[in-house]
Amino acid sequence: MNKKAPIQYINRSTGELQTETVMGNGALNFAYNTLLGRSLWGLLFNTGFLSKLMGWYYDSKLSHRAIKSLISLPGLQADEAEKNWQEYGAFNDFFTRKLKSGSRLAAPADDALCSPADGRVLIYPDVEPDIKVPVKGAVRSLENLCAMPIPMKKCSVAVIRLAPVDYHRYHYPCDCKNCGEAKKISGKYHSVNPIAFAKAPDLFVENTRVVTCLESKLFGKFYFIDVGAFGVGSIVNTSDSHEHQKFDEKGFFKFGGSTVILIMDAEKVRFDADLVKNSADNLETLIKAGEQIGKAIK
């Protein structure tokens, strides 16, 4: 097996280049970078069986001891959780933890677009909705991703990848309201780690996902996509209201790496210059839920 380059990203709060500690790195390399691993894709990723089995285990009391292994990973800040880790009954109870009040705050400016989640972001400005998703090697379009027509001439896209160490609840990025019912699209359960993209560049379009069309006075119509992944027992949308204030909770992911995608109107939003520059250099930027990632174009 060839040794793969480490996954690196820019920590926005410090400006430093950091190397990601990948939970299950050996298993990911086996699944995506060996002939035997790729021969097992049908079993591993094309059905939800293993992910559901893992979900059952991580919901059970049997998984409590796994919490200690998770909090030992670099980057996980267990002290932000609203309870001590030992008080959680099962691994997923901790994984989907709420945080202490004030741990994440929405960017205060009225015209600010907030990050909906903790994670590592890539920005793709000026993407036409009917051409391929802007991932190297992909052949499917943004409209394939949403499984519906997109009325915008040009889109600006934010892809926020959550790692297991991150806070796994996600939020509305601005004041907005639903345009209709959220659409669940059944699919595969590929990992969303960069290791997977080299072999499965269309995985966003192939994976199970939930697409919510939203509308904002400042940002117009946009799409919020929750992407499931290997090991994700479920995508849980907790909001049952029609209108939402900036940073209201939208939902959470159970165990596994997951992704939130925002598809915005390029004529309505300008993503922050540092995020655009890092993305152009093919570097993700580590951000926190609530912090500004863009501003409305007036």
C-alpha positions in Angstrom: 0.0 0.0 0.0 1.4 3.4 -0.9 1.8 5.8 1.9 -0.7 8.7 1.4 0.0 12.4 2.1 -1.4 13.6 5.4 -4.6 15.6 5.4 -3.8 19.2 6.2 -5.9 22.3 6.8 -5.6 25.9 7.9 -6.8 26.6 11.5 -8.6 29.9 11.0 -8.3 31.0 14.6 -4.5 30.7 14.6 -3.6 30.8 10.9 -1.5 27.7 11.3 -1.3 24.7 8.9 -2.3 21.6 10.9 -2.4 17.9 10.2 -5.6 16.0 10.8 -5.7 13.0 13.1 -8.0 10.6 11.2 -10.1 8.3 13.3 -9.9 4.9 11.6 -7.2 6.0 9.2 -6.0 2.4 8.6 -9.6 1.2 7.8 -10.2 4.0 5.4 -6.9 3.4 3.5 -7.8 -0.3 3.3 -11.3 0.4 2.0 -10.3 3.0 -0.6 -6.7 2.3 -1.4 -6.5 -1.5 -1.7 -8.0 -3.8 -4.3 -9.5 -6.0 -1.7 -11.1 -3.1 0.1 -12.6 -1.7 -3.1 -14.0 -5.2 -3.9 -16.0 -4.9 -0.7 -17.7 -1.6 -1.5 -21.0 -3.3 -2.1 -21.1 -4.6 1.4 -19.4 -1.6 3.1 -21.0 1.4 1.4 -23.9 0.4 -1.0 -26.3 -0.5 1.7 -27.1 0.9 5.1 -26.6 -2.4 6.9 -23.2 -1.8 8.5 -24.0 1.8 9.3 -27.3 0.8 11.0 -25.5 -1.9 12.9 -22.9 0.6 14.1 -25.7 3.0 14.9 -27.3 0.4 17.1 -24.0 -0.3 18.9 -23.2 3.4 19.5 -26.7 4.0 20.8 -26.3 1.2 23.4 -24.8 1.3 26.8 -22.1 -1.1 25.5 -20.5 1.8 23.7 -19.9 4.0 26.7 -16.3 3.1 27.0 -15.7 4.3 23.4 -16.3 7.9 24.6 -12.9 8.0 26.4 -11.2 6.9 23.2 -12.9 9.7 21.3 -12.1 12.5 23.7 -8.4 11.5 23.6 -8.2 12.6 20.0 -6.5 16.0 19.3 -9.0 18.8 18.7 -11.9 17.4 20.8 -12.8 19.9 23.5 -14.7 17.8 26.0 -15.0 20.7 28.5 -17.4 22.4 26.1 -20.0 19.8 26.6 -22.9 20.7 28.8 -22.2 17.6 31.0 -19.1 15.7 32.1 -18.4 12.9 29.6 -19.0 10.2 32.2 -22.6 11.3 32.6 -23.5 10.3 29.1 -25.2 6.9 28.8 -23.9 5.9 25.4 -21.4 7.0 22.8 -23.9 8.7 20.6 -25.3 10.6 23.6 -21.9 12.3 23.9 -21.3 12.4 20.1 -24.5 14.4 19.6 -23.8 16.5 22.7 -25.2 20.0 23.2 -22.6 22.6 24.4 -22.5 24.9 27.4 -24.2 28.2 26.9 -21.9 30.7 25.1 -19.7 28.0 23.5 -20.9 29.0 20.0 -22.3 32.4 19.2 -23.8 33.7 16.0 -21.8 36.4 14.1 -23.7 39.6 15.2 -23.7 41.6 12.0 -27.2 41.6 10.4 -25.7 40.9 6.9 -23.4 38.1 8.1 -23.7 34.5 7.0 -22.9 32.1 9.8 -21.2 28.8 9.5 -23.9 26.2 10.2 -21.5 23.8 11.8 -18.0 23.1 13.1 -15.8 21.6 10.5 -13.3 22.1 7.6 -14.7 24.3 4.8 -14.0 24.5 1.1 -15.6 27.4 -0.9 -16.5 27.1 -4.6 -17.6 30.5 -6.0 -19.4 31.0 -9.3 -20.5 27.4 -10.1 -23.2 26.8 -12.7 -25.9 24.6 -11.3 -26.1 22.2 -14.3 -22.3 21.5 -14.5 -20.4 19.0 -12.4 -20.0 19.3 -8.7 -16.7 21.2 -8.2 -14.8 18.2 -6.8 -11.8 16.9 -8.9 -13.0 13.9 -10.9 -16.7 14.4 -10.2 -19.2 14.1 -13.1 -22.5 14.9 -11.4 -24.0 18.4 -11.1 -25.3 20.5 -8.3 -28.8 19.8 -9.6 -28.0 16.1 -9.4 -26.9 16.7 -5.8 -30.2 18.4 -4.9 -32.3 16.2 -7.2 -34.2 19.2 -8.4 -33.8 22.2 -10.7 -31.8 25.1 -9.3 -33.0 28.5 -10.5 -29.8 30.4 -10.0 -27.5 31.5 -12.9 -24.4 31.0 -10.7 -24.0 29.4 -7.3 -21.5 29.9 -4.5 -21.0 26.7 -2.6 -19.7 26.0 0.9 -18.8 22.4 1.8 -18.3 21.9 5.5 -16.8 18.5 6.5 -17.3 17.4 10.1 -14.7 15.1 11.6 -15.5 12.9 14.6 -13.8 15.3 17.0 -16.2 18.1 16.1 -19.5 19.3 17.6 -22.1 17.5 15.5 -25.2 19.7 15.8 -25.8 22.1 12.9 -27.7 25.4 12.6 -29.4 27.7 10.3 -26.8 30.2 8.9 -29.2 33.2 8.7 -32.8 34.3 9.3 -34.8 32.2 6.8 -37.9 30.2 6.2 -38.7 26.9 4.5 -39.7 26.9 0.9 -41.3 23.5 1.2 -40.8 20.1 2.8 -37.2 18.8 3.3 -36.4 16.1 0.7 -34.7 12.9 1.9 -32.7 11.1 -0.8 -31.7 7.5 -0.1 -28.3 6.5 -1.3 -24.9 5.0 -0.4 -22.8 5.5 2.8 -19.3 6.4 1.6 -17.0 8.1 4.0 -16.7 11.9 3.4 -13.0 11.9 4.4 -10.7 13.3 1.7 -9.2 9.8 1.5 -12.5 8.7 -0.1 -12.7 11.4 -2.7 -9.8 10.1 -4.7 -11.7 6.9 -5.5 -15.3 8.1 -5.2 -15.4 11.8 -6.3 -19.2 11.7 -6.8 -19.9 10.5 -3.3 -21.9 13.6 -2.3 -24.4 12.9 -5.1 -24.4 9.2 -4.3 -24.7 9.3 -0.5 -27.9 9.4 1.5 -28.8 13.1 2.1 -31.5 15.5 3.2 -32.1 18.6 1.0 -33.9 21.6 2.5 -34.8 24.6 0.3 -34.8 27.9 2.3 -35.4 31.5 1.6 -33.9 34.6 3.2 -34.6 38.3 2.8 -30.9 39.0 2.5 -29.6 35.9 0.7 -32.6 34.9 -1.4 -33.3 31.2 -2.0 -30.6 28.7 -1.0 -30.2 25.0 -0.3 -29.0 23.3 2.9 -27.9 19.7 2.4 -27.1 17.3 5.2 -25.0 14.5 3.8 -24.8 11.1 5.6 -21.7 8.9 5.6 -20.3 5.6 6.6 -21.1 4.9 10.3 -23.7 7.7 10.5 -26.6 6.0 12.2 -29.0 8.7 11.1 -29.4 12.3 10.1 -31.8 13.8 12.7 -33.5 17.1 11.9 -34.8 18.5 15.1 -36.5 21.7 13.9 -40.2 21.4 13.2 -40.9 25.1 12.6 -41.4 27.0 9.3 -39.4 30.1 10.1 -36.0 30.2 11.7 -33.7 32.8 13.3 -30.0 32.9 12.6 -28.3 30.1 14.4 -31.4 28.2 15.5 -30.6 24.5 15.7 -31.6 22.5 12.5 -30.4 19.0 13.5 -27.5 16.7 14.3 -25.6 13.7 12.9 -25.0 10.5 14.9 -21.6 8.8 14.8 -19.5 9.1 11.6 -17.9 11.8 9.6 -20.6 14.0 8.0 -20.9 17.1 5.7 -23.1 20.1 5.5 -23.3 21.8 2.1 -24.7 25.3 1.4 -25.7 26.2 -2.2 -26.2 30.0 -2.3 -27.0 32.5 -5.1 -23.6 33.9 -6.2 -25.3 37.3 -6.7 -26.5 37.4 -3.1 -23.4 36.3 -1.0 -19.7 37.0 -1.0 -17.8 34.4 1.0 -14.9 35.7 3.2 -11.7 36.3 1.3 -9.5 34.0 3.5 -11.8 31.0 2.9 -11.9 31.6 -0.8 -8.1 31.9 -1.0 -7.4 28.8 1.1 -9.9 26.9 -1.1 -8.2 28.1 -4.3 -5.0 26.6 -2.8 -6.9 23.3 -2.2 -6.7 23.8 1.6 -9.7 23.4 3.9 -10.1 25.9 6.7 -11.1 24.8 10.2 -14.1 26.9 11.3 -16.6 26.9 14.2 -20.4 27.0 14.1 -21.7 30.5 14.3 -18.6 32.4 13.0 -19.0 34.6 9.9 -18.1 32.8 6.6 -19.6 35.4 4.3 -21.7 38.6 3.9 -24.8 39.6 1.9 -24.2 41.5 -1.3 -26.2 44.6 -1.2 
